[in-house]
Amino acid sequence: MKKGTCKFYVDRDGAGRIYVPKGVTGDLPFVHGEQLKITLRDDGSLLVEKL
């Protein structure tokens, strides 16, 4: 598990961007511009999945 601070920007239509520092994404298989599903869990953690 990796921990870090990210920035989320969401517009009025619900579209958004997530900015994740390279130190957090180091070994994660996500690339620039890829669509992701982000789920806020009951324990306050985020689950990020590729679409």
Beta strands, then each sheet from edge to edge (+ up, - down):
strand 1: 7-10
strand 2: 16-19
strand 3: 36-40
strand 4: 46-50
sheet 1: 1+ 2-
sheet 2: 3+ 4-
end
